[in-house]
């Protein structure tokens, strides 16, 4: 059975004072709509999941690699694919809204053990 949703009806989770998210998950992938306050940093981390990030508003600066060797700025409309197990970090510049998709679903987000975001 197919379920129709709108982002307005998906519950918002306040992860920390500077980050909130809405999550929709299927069997093999997960999508989340995220909002961040200016200056929030997603710390350097990596995961087995392949990730697609779509920037809706604001600006994001990414660092990739365990030594943060590659730097990339994203602007509204930009889309990137982050390969599985690639270390990455992100800085939010301005109020940011973005949509992330992962395969497989992020169990740490679903069971709220994503401590790197909750500190």
N, CA, C and O atoms as a GROMACS GRO file, in nm:
protein
  476
    1UNK      N    1   0.085  -0.118   0.000
    1UNK     CA    2   0.000   0.000   0.000
    1UNK      C    3   0.090   0.124   0.000
    1UNK      O    4   0.187   0.130   0.075
    2UNK      N    5   0.058   0.221  -0.081
    2UNK     CA    6   0.132   0.346  -0.091
    2UNK      C    7   0.065   0.450  -0.002
    2UNK      O    8  -0.057   0.465  -0.005
    3UNK      N    9   0.146   0.520   0.076
    3UNK     CA   10   0.097   0.626   0.164
    3UNK      C   11   0.140   0.760   0.109
    3UNK      O   12   0.256   0.777   0.072
    4UNK      N   13   0.048   0.856   0.103
    4UNK     CA   14   0.078   0.990   0.058
    4UNK      C   15   0.101   1.080   0.179
    4UNK      O   16   0.020   1.082   0.272
    5UNK      N   17   0.212   1.153   0.178
    5UNK     CA   18   0.246   1.244   0.287
    5UNK      C   19   0.272   1.383   0.231
    5UNK      O   20   0.294   1.400   0.111
    6UNK      N   21   0.270   1.481   0.318
    6UNK     CA   22   0.323   1.614   0.287
    6UNK      C   23   0.422   1.646   0.397
    6UNK      O   24   0.408   1.598   0.509
    7UNK      N   25   0.523   1.729   0.365
    7UNK     CA   26   0.621   1.765   0.468
    7UNK      C   27   0.552   1.833   0.586
    7UNK      O   28   0.600   1.821   0.699
    8UNK      N   29   0.442   1.904   0.564
    8UNK     CA   30   0.371   1.973   0.672
    8UNK      C   31   0.313   1.875   0.774
    8UNK      O   32   0.298   1.910   0.891
    9UNK      N   33   0.280   1.752   0.730
    9UNK     CA   34   0.219   1.655   0.822
    9UNK      C   35   0.322   1.563   0.888
    9UNK      O   36   0.288   1.490   0.981
   10UNK      N   37   0.446   1.565   0.840
   10UNK     CA   38   0.550   1.481   0.902
   10UNK      C   39   0.596   1.549   1.030
   10UNK      O   40   0.627   1.668   1.029
   11UNK      N   41   0.601   1.476   1.143
   11UNK     CA   42   0.641   1.538   1.269
   11UNK      C   43   0.783   1.595   1.263
   11UNK      O   44   0.872   1.537   1.200
   12UNK      N   45   0.803   1.708   1.330
   12UNK     CA   46   0.935   1.771   1.340
   12UNK      C   47   1.002   1.726   1.468
   12UNK      O   48   0.942   1.730   1.575
   13UNK      N   49   1.128   1.683   1.456
   13UNK     CA   50   1.209   1.647   1.572
   13UNK      C   51   1.310   1.758   1.595
   13UNK      O   52   1.385   1.794   1.503
   14UNK      N   53   1.314   1.812   1.716
   14UNK     CA   54   1.415   1.911   1.754
   14UNK      C   55   1.536   1.832   1.805
   14UNK      O   56   1.533   1.782   1.918
   15UNK      N   57   1.641   1.821   1.724
   15UNK     CA   58   1.759   1.741   1.757
   15UNK      C   59   1.846   1.812   1.859
   15UNK      O   60   1.897   1.750   1.952
   16UNK      N   61   1.862   1.943   1.843
   16UNK     CA   62   1.936   2.028   1.936
   16UNK      C   63   1.885   2.170   1.912
   16UNK      O   64   1.803   2.190   1.823
   17UNK      N   65   1.930   2.269   1.988
   17UNK     CA   66   1.875   2.404   1.971
   17UNK      C   67   1.894   2.464   1.832
   17UNK      O   68   1.823   2.558   1.796
   18UNK      N   69   1.988   2.412   1.752
   18UNK     CA   70   2.016   2.469   1.621
   18UNK      C   71   1.977   2.380   1.504
   18UNK      O   72   2.005   2.413   1.389
   19UNK      N   73   1.914   2.266   1.532
   19UNK     CA   74   1.881   2.171   1.425
   19UNK      C   75   1.747   2.104   1.449
   19UNK      O   76   1.718   2.056   1.559
   20UNK      N   77   1.665   2.100   1.343
   20UNK     CA   78   1.541   2.022   1.347
   20UNK      C   79   1.531   1.943   1.217
   20UNK      O   80   1.592   1.978   1.116
   21UNK      N   81   1.452   1.836   1.222
   21UNK     CA   82   1.439   1.751   1.104
   21UNK      C   83   1.304   1.681   1.100
   21UNK      O   84   1.238   1.662   1.202
   22UNK      N   85   1.267   1.643   0.978
   22UNK     CA   86   1.149   1.562   0.950
   22UNK      C   87   1.200   1.442   0.872
   22UNK      O   88   1.277   1.458   0.777
   23UNK      N   89   1.158   1.322   0.910
   23UNK     CA   90   1.211   1.200   0.848
   23UNK      C   91   1.098   1.116   0.789
   23UNK      O   92   0.994   1.095   0.852
   24UNK      N   93   1.121   1.070   0.667
   24UNK     CA   94   1.032   0.972   0.603
   24UNK      C   95   1.122   0.857   0.562
   24UNK      O   96   1.227   0.877   0.501
   25UNK      N   97   1.081   0.735   0.597
   25UNK     CA   98   1.165   0.620   0.567
   25UNK      C   99   1.086   0.511   0.496
   25UNK      O  100   0.968   0.490   0.520
   26UNK      N  101   1.157   0.443   0.408
   26UNK     CA  102   1.105   0.325   0.342
   26UNK      C  103   1.188   0.206   0.384
   26UNK      O  104   1.266   0.214   0.480
   27UNK      N  105   1.173   0.096   0.316
   27UNK     CA  106   1.249  -0.025   0.350
   27UNK      C  107   1.397  -0.010   0.315
   27UNK      O  108   1.483  -0.057   0.390
   28UNK      N  109   1.428   0.055   0.203
   28UNK     CA  110   1.566   0.060   0.156
   28UNK      C  111   1.627   0.199   0.149
   28UNK      O  112   1.745   0.212   0.118
   29UNK      N  113   1.549   0.304   0.177
   29UNK     CA  114   1.605   0.438   0.177
   29UNK      C  115   1.531   0.526   0.276
   29UNK      O  116   1.424   0.490   0.326
   30UNK      N  117   1.590   0.642   0.303
   30UNK     CA  118   1.534   0.737   0.398
   30UNK      C  119   1.558   0.877   0.343
   30UNK      O  120   1.663   0.904   0.283
   31UNK      N  121   1.461   0.966   0.364
   31UNK     CA  122   1.475   1.106   0.324
   31UNK      C  123   1.442   1.192   0.445
   31UNK      O  124   1.352   1.160   0.523
   32UNK      N  125   1.515   1.302   0.460
   32UNK     CA  126   1.491   1.392   0.572
   32UNK      C  127   1.498   1.536   0.523
   32UNK      O  128   1.583   1.571   0.441
   33UNK      N  129   1.407   1.618   0.574
   33UNK     CA  130   1.409   1.762   0.550
   33UNK      C  131   1.465   1.825   0.677
   33UNK      O  132   1.409   1.809   0.785
   34UNK      N  133   1.575   1.898   0.662
   34UNK     CA  134   1.650   1.950   0.777
   34UNK      C  135   1.654   2.102   0.776
   34UNK      O  136   1.662   2.164   0.670
   35UNK      N  137   1.650   2.160   0.894
   35UNK     CA  138   1.668   2.305   0.911
   35UNK      C  139   1.776   2.328   1.015
   35UNK      O  140   1.778   2.264   1.120
   36UNK      N  141   1.866   2.423   0.984
   36UNK     CA  142   1.977   2.455   1.072
   36UNK      C  143   1.986   2.606   1.093
   36UNK      O  144   1.950   2.684   1.004
   37UNK      N  145   2.032   2.645   1.210
   37UNK     CA  146   2.062   2.785   1.239
   37UNK      C  147   2.201   2.818   1.186
   37UNK      O  148   2.285   2.729   1.170
   38UNK      N  149   2.225   2.944   1.158
   38UNK     CA  150   2.353   2.993   1.111
   38UNK      C  151   2.465   2.951   1.206
   38UNK      O  152   2.451   2.964   1.328
   39UNK      N  153   2.574   2.902   1.151
   39UNK     CA  154   2.692   2.868   1.230
   39UNK      C  155   2.696   2.726   1.283
   39UNK      O  156   2.797   2.684   1.338
   40UNK      N  157   2.587   2.650   1.268
   40UNK     CA  158   2.588   2.512   1.318
   40UNK      C  159   2.687   2.430   1.238
   40UNK      O  160   2.697   2.442   1.116
   41UNK      N  161   2.761   2.344   1.309
   41UNK     CA  162   2.858   2.256   1.245
   41UNK      C  163   2.815   2.111   1.265
   41UNK      O  164   2.794   2.067   1.378
   42UNK      N  165   2.801   2.038   1.156
   42UNK     CA  166   2.786   1.893   1.163
   42UNK      C  167   2.929   1.840   1.171
   42UNK      O  168   3.005   1.852   1.075
   43UNK      N  169   2.968   1.780   1.286
   43UNK     CA  170   3.107   1.740   1.305
   43UNK      C  171   3.151   1.633   1.204
   43UNK      O  172   3.069   1.562   1.146
   44UNK      N  173   3.282   1.624   1.186
   44UNK     CA  174   3.339   1.524   1.096
   44UNK      C  175   3.290   1.386   1.138
   44UNK      O  176   3.304   1.347   1.254
   45UNK      N  177   3.234   1.313   1.045
   45UNK     CA  178   3.181   1.179   1.071
   45UNK      C  179   3.177   1.103   0.939
   45UNK      O  180   3.198   1.160   0.832
   46UNK      N  181   3.149   0.976   0.948
   46UNK     CA  182   3.129   0.894   0.828
   46UNK      C  183   3.029   0.785   0.862
   46UNK      O  184   3.006   0.754   0.979
   47UNK      N  185   2.971   0.728   0.758
   47UNK     CA  186   2.872   0.622   0.777
   47UNK      C  187   2.869   0.536   0.651
   47UNK      O  188   2.914   0.576   0.544
   48UNK      N  189   2.814   0.417   0.668
   48UNK     CA  190   2.808   0.323   0.556
   48UNK      C  191   2.711   0.366   0.447
   48UNK      O  192   2.716   0.315   0.335
   49UNK      N  193   2.623   0.460   0.479
   49UNK     CA  194   2.515   0.499   0.389
   49UNK      C  195   2.564   0.590   0.278
   49UNK      O  196   2.643   0.682   0.302
   50UNK      N  197   2.516   0.565   0.157
   50UNK     CA  198   2.535   0.661   0.050
   50UNK      C  199   2.438   0.775   0.076
   50UNK      O  200   2.323   0.751   0.114
   51UNK      N  201   2.481   0.899   0.055
   51UNK     CA  202   2.401   1.016   0.090
   51UNK      C  203   2.390   1.111  -0.029
   51UNK      O  204   2.489   1.138  -0.097
   52UNK      N  205   2.269   1.161  -0.052
   52UNK     CA  206   2.247   1.266  -0.149
   52UNK      C  207   2.197   1.387  -0.072
   52UNK      O  208   2.099   1.378   0.002
   53UNK      N  209   2.265   1.501  -0.088
   53UNK     CA  210   2.228   1.625  -0.021
   53UNK      C  211   2.184   1.727  -0.125
   53UNK      O  212   2.254   1.752  -0.223
   54UNK      N  213   2.064   1.785  -0.102
   54UNK     CA  214   2.007   1.888  -0.189
   54UNK      C  215   1.988   2.014  -0.106
   54UNK      O  216   1.914   2.011  -0.007
   55UNK      N  217   2.052   2.124  -0.144
   55UNK     CA  218   2.037   2.248  -0.068
   55UNK      C  219   1.917   2.326  -0.119
   55UNK      O  220   1.907   2.357  -0.237
   56UNK      N  221   1.827   2.359  -0.026
   56UNK     CA  222   1.707   2.435  -0.061
   56UNK      C  223   1.730   2.584  -0.039
   56UNK      O  224   1.698   2.664  -0.126
   57UNK      N  225   1.788   2.622   0.076
   57UNK     CA  226   1.814   2.764   0.104
   57UNK      C  227   1.934   2.776   0.196
   57UNK      O  228   1.970   2.682   0.267
   58UNK      N  229   1.996   2.894   0.196
   58UNK     CA  230   2.117   2.918   0.274
   58UNK      C  231   2.239   2.872   0.196
   58UNK      O  232   2.235   2.855   0.074
   59UNK      N  233   2.347   2.852   0.269
   59UNK     CA  234   2.472   2.805   0.210
   59UNK      C  235   2.536   2.704   0.304
   59UNK      O  236   2.527   2.718   0.426
   60UNK      N  237   2.600   2.602   0.247
   60UNK     CA  238   2.671   2.501   0.326
   60UNK      C  239   2.814   2.492   0.276
   60UNK      O  240   2.840   2.497   0.155
   61UNK      N  241   2.906   2.477   0.368
   61UNK     CA  242   3.045   2.451   0.332
   61UNK      C  243   3.079   2.311   0.384
   61UNK      O  244   3.068   2.283   0.503
   62UNK      N  245   3.119   2.223   0.292
   62UNK     CA  246   3.157   2.086   0.325
   62UNK      C  247   3.307   2.070   0.322
   62UNK      O  248   3.376   2.133   0.242
   63UNK      N  249   3.356   1.984   0.409
   63UNK     CA  250   3.493   1.934   0.403
   63UNK      C  251   3.482   1.784   0.390
   63UNK      O  252   3.404   1.720   0.460
   64UNK      N  253   3.562   1.726   0.298
   64UNK     CA  254   3.559   1.582   0.273
   64UNK      C  255   3.697   1.523   0.296
   64UNK      O  256   3.799   1.587   0.272
   65UNK      N  257   3.699   1.397   0.344
   65UNK     CA  258   3.823   1.325   0.370
   65UNK      C  259   3.862   1.337   0.516
   65UNK      O  260   3.827   1.434   0.584
   66UNK      N  261   3.936   1.237   0.566
   66UNK     CA  262   3.970   1.237   0.709
   66UNK      C  263   4.058   1.355   0.747
   66UNK      O  264   4.061   1.395   0.863
   67UNK      N  265   4.131   1.412   0.650
   67UNK     CA  266   4.213   1.531   0.674
   67UNK      C  267   4.147   1.657   0.620
   67UNK      O  268   4.211   1.762   0.610
   68UNK      N  269   4.018   1.646   0.585
   68UNK     CA  270   3.940   1.759   0.533
   68UNK      C  271   4.006   1.818   0.408
   68UNK      O  272   4.013   1.939   0.392
   69UNK      N  273   4.056   1.729   0.319
   69UNK     CA  274   4.134   1.769   0.203
   69UNK      C  275   4.054   1.844   0.096
   69UNK      O  276   4.108   1.932   0.029
   70UNK      N  277   3.926   1.810   0.081
   70UNK     CA  278   3.845   1.876  -0.022
   70UNK      C  279   3.742   1.966   0.044
   70UNK      O  280   3.675   1.925   0.138
   71UNK      N  281   3.730   2.089  -0.005
   71UNK     CA  282   3.633   2.186   0.045
   71UNK      C  283   3.536   2.218  -0.068
   71UNK      O  284   3.578   2.236  -0.183
   72UNK      N  285   3.406   2.224  -0.035
   72UNK     CA  286   3.306   2.252  -0.139
   72UNK      C  287   3.194   2.335  -0.077
   72UNK      O  288   3.140   2.300   0.028
   73UNK      N  289   3.159   2.445  -0.142
   73UNK     CA  290   3.045   2.526  -0.100
   73UNK      C  291   2.923   2.490  -0.182
   73UNK      O  292   2.932   2.472  -0.304
   74UNK      N  293   2.809   2.478  -0.114
   74UNK     CA  294   2.682   2.450  -0.181
   74UNK      C  295   2.591   2.572  -0.169
   74UNK      O  296   2.590   2.641  -0.067
   75UNK      N  297   2.516   2.597  -0.276
   75UNK     CA  298   2.421   2.706  -0.284
   75UNK      C  299   2.285   2.649  -0.322
   75UNK      O  300   2.277   2.537  -0.372
   76UNK      N  301   2.176   2.724  -0.300
   76UNK     CA  302   2.043   2.672  -0.331
   76UNK      C  303   2.036   2.612  -0.471
   76UNK      O  304   2.078   2.674  -0.569
   77UNK      N  305   1.982   2.491  -0.478
   77UNK     CA  306   1.970   2.418  -0.603
   77UNK      C  307   2.082   2.319  -0.627
   77UNK      O  308   2.070   2.233  -0.714
   78UNK      N  309   2.192   2.329  -0.550
   78UNK     CA  310   2.303   2.234  -0.566
   78UNK      C  311   2.267   2.100  -0.506
   78UNK      O  312   2.198   2.092  -0.405
   79UNK      N  313   2.317   1.994  -0.569
   79UNK     CA  314   2.296   1.856  -0.524
   79UNK      C  315   2.430   1.785  -0.530
   79UNK      O  316   2.501   1.795  -0.630
   80UNK      N  317   2.465   1.712  -0.423
   80UNK     CA  318   2.587   1.632  -0.423
   80UNK      C  319   2.556   1.490  -0.378
   80UNK      O  320   2.458   1.465  -0.308
   81UNK      N  321   2.643   1.397  -0.420
   81UNK     CA  322   2.636   1.259  -0.375
   81UNK      C  323   2.761   1.233  -0.292
   81UNK      O  324   2.873   1.251  -0.339
   82UNK      N  325   2.741   1.191  -0.166
   82UNK     CA  326   2.852   1.159  -0.076
   82UNK      C  327   2.863   1.007  -0.069
   82UNK      O  328   2.771   0.940  -0.022
   83UNK      N  329   2.975   0.953  -0.117
   83UNK     CA  330   2.989   0.807  -0.118
   83UNK      C  331   2.992   0.747   0.022
   83UNK      O  332   3.022   0.815   0.120
   84UNK      N  333   2.959   0.621   0.029
   84UNK     CA  334   2.963   0.545   0.153
   84UNK      C  335   3.101   0.556   0.217
   84UNK      O  336   3.203   0.547   0.149
   85UNK      N  337   3.104   0.575   0.349
   85UNK     CA  338   3.225   0.577   0.433
   85UNK      C  339   3.321   0.692   0.406
   85UNK      O  340   3.434   0.688   0.453
   86UNK      N  341   3.280   0.796   0.332
   86UNK     CA  342   3.366   0.912   0.312
   86UNK      C  343   3.348   1.008   0.430
   86UNK      O  344   3.238   1.057   0.452
   87UNK      N  345   3.454   1.037   0.508
   87UNK     CA  346   3.441   1.133   0.618
   87UNK      C  347   3.399   1.270   0.562
   87UNK      O  348   3.449   1.314   0.459
   88UNK      N  349   3.307   1.336   0.633
   88UNK     CA  350   3.261   1.468   0.590
   88UNK      C  351   3.214   1.550   0.710
   88UNK      O  352   3.170   1.497   0.812
   89UNK      N  353   3.226   1.682   0.693
   89UNK     CA  354   3.188   1.780   0.794
   89UNK      C  355   3.118   1.893   0.720
   89UNK      O  356   3.148   1.917   0.602
   90UNK      N  357   3.026   1.963   0.787
   90UNK     CA  358   2.955   2.072   0.719
   90UNK      C  359   2.930   2.189   0.813
   90UNK      O  360   2.898   2.171   0.930
   91UNK      N  361   2.946   2.310   0.759
   91UNK     CA  362   2.918   2.435   0.830
   91UNK      C  363   2.798   2.500   0.762
   91UNK      O  364   2.793   2.510   0.640
   92UNK      N  365   2.702   2.545   0.843
   92UNK     CA  366   2.585   2.613   0.791
   92UNK      C  367   2.613   2.763   0.790
   92UNK      O  368   2.651   2.822   0.891
   93UNK      N  369   2.592   2.824   0.674
   93UNK     CA  370   2.615   2.968   0.658
   93UNK      C  371   2.479   3.031   0.630
   93UNK      O  372   2.423   3.013   0.522
   94UNK      N  373   2.428   3.104   0.726
   94UNK     CA  374   2.292   3.156   0.719
   94UNK      C  375   2.195   3.048   0.765
   94UNK      O  376   2.236   2.938   0.803
   95UNK      N  377   2.068   3.080   0.761
   95UNK     CA  378   1.965   2.982   0.792
   95UNK      C  379   1.962   2.882   0.677
   95UNK      O  380   1.949   2.922   0.561
   96UNK      N  381   1.974   2.754   0.706
   96UNK     CA  382   1.985   2.652   0.602
   96UNK      C  383   1.867   2.557   0.607
   96UNK      O  384   1.826   2.512   0.714
   97UNK      N  385   1.812   2.527   0.489
   97UNK     CA  386   1.716   2.420   0.473
   97UNK      C  387   1.770   2.329   0.364
   97UNK      O  388   1.808   2.375   0.257
   98UNK      N  389   1.773   2.199   0.393
   98UNK     CA  390   1.824   2.103   0.295
   98UNK      C  391   1.751   1.973   0.308
   98UNK      O  392   1.684   1.947   0.408
   99UNK      N  393   1.764   1.890   0.204
   99UNK     CA  394   1.702   1.759   0.202
   99UNK      C  395   1.811   1.656   0.179
   99UNK      O  396   1.887   1.665   0.083
  100UNK      N  397   1.819   1.558   0.270
  100UNK     CA  398   1.915   1.449   0.258
  100UNK      C  399   1.841   1.319   0.234
  100UNK      O  400   1.734   1.294   0.290
  101UNK      N  401   1.901   1.235   0.149
  101UNK     CA  402   1.849   1.101   0.123
  101UNK      C  403   1.962   1.003   0.147
  101UNK      O  404   2.075   1.027   0.106
  102UNK      N  405   1.932   0.891   0.214
  102UNK     CA  406   2.032   0.788   0.241
  102UNK      C  407   1.981   0.651   0.200
  102UNK      O  408   1.861   0.624   0.202
  103UNK      N  409   2.075   0.567   0.161
  103UNK     CA  410   2.046   0.426   0.139
  103UNK      C  411   2.163   0.349   0.199
  103UNK      O  412   2.278   0.377   0.167
  104UNK      N  413   2.136   0.253   0.286
  104UNK     CA  414   2.007   0.222   0.347
  104UNK      C  415   1.967   0.329   0.450
  104UNK      O  416   2.043   0.423   0.471
  105UNK      N  417   1.849   0.316   0.514
  105UNK     CA  418   1.806   0.412   0.615
  105UNK      C  419   1.906   0.424   0.729
  105UNK      O  420   1.976   0.328   0.762
  106UNK      N  421   1.912   0.542   0.790
  106UNK     CA  422   2.002   0.569   0.902
  106UNK      C  423   1.936   0.522   1.032
  106UNK      O  424   1.854   0.593   1.090
  107UNK      N  425   1.973   0.404   1.077
  107UNK     CA  426   1.915   0.351   1.200
  107UNK      C  427   1.949   0.439   1.320
  107UNK      O  428   1.867   0.453   1.411
  108UNK      N  429   2.069   0.499   1.322
  108UNK     CA  430   2.106   0.586   1.434
  108UNK      C  431   2.015   0.708   1.444
  108UNK      O  432   1.990   0.757   1.554
  109UNK      N  433   1.965   0.756   1.331
  109UNK     CA  434   1.869   0.867   1.335
  109UNK      C  435   1.732   0.819   1.381
  109UNK      O  436   1.663   0.890   1.454
  110UNK      N  437   1.694   0.700   1.339
  110UNK     CA  438   1.562   0.648   1.376
  110UNK      C  439   1.554   0.612   1.524
  110UNK      O  440   1.449   0.633   1.586
  111UNK      N  441   1.663   0.558   1.581
  111UNK     CA  442   1.659   0.522   1.724
  111UNK      C  443   1.722   0.629   1.813
  111UNK      O  444   1.738   0.608   1.934
  112UNK      N  445   1.759   0.743   1.753
  112UNK     CA  446   1.809   0.860   1.826
  112UNK      C  447   1.940   0.835   1.900
  112UNK      O  448   1.961   0.886   2.010
  113UNK      N  449   2.028   0.754   1.839
  113UNK     CA  450   2.162   0.732   1.895
  113UNK      C  451   2.268   0.811   1.818
  113UNK      O  452   2.386   0.779   1.825
  114UNK      N  453   2.226   0.912   1.745
  114UNK     CA  454   2.315   0.998   1.666
  114UNK      C  455   2.375   1.107   1.756
  114UNK      O  456   2.350   1.226   1.736
  115UNK      N  457   2.453   1.064   1.855
  115UNK     CA  458   2.508   1.154   1.956
  115UNK      C  459   2.592   1.265   1.899
  115UNK      O  460   2.598   1.373   1.958
  116UNK      N  461   2.658   1.244   1.786
  116UNK     CA  462   2.742   1.347   1.726
  116UNK      C  463   2.663   1.474   1.691
  116UNK      O  464   2.721   1.581   1.679
  117UNK      N  465   2.530   1.461   1.675
  117UNK     CA  466   2.445   1.576   1.646
  117UNK      C  467   2.378   1.632   1.771
  117UNK      O  468   2.331   1.746   1.770
  118UNK      N  469   2.372   1.555   1.877
  118UNK     CA  470   2.295   1.594   1.995
  118UNK      C  471   2.379   1.663   2.102
  118UNK      O  472   2.325   1.708   2.203
  119UNK      N  473   2.509   1.673   2.082
  119UNK     CA  474   2.597   1.737   2.182
  119UNK      C  475   2.578   1.886   2.186
  119UNK      O  476   2.644   1.954   2.265
   0.00000   0.00000   0.00000
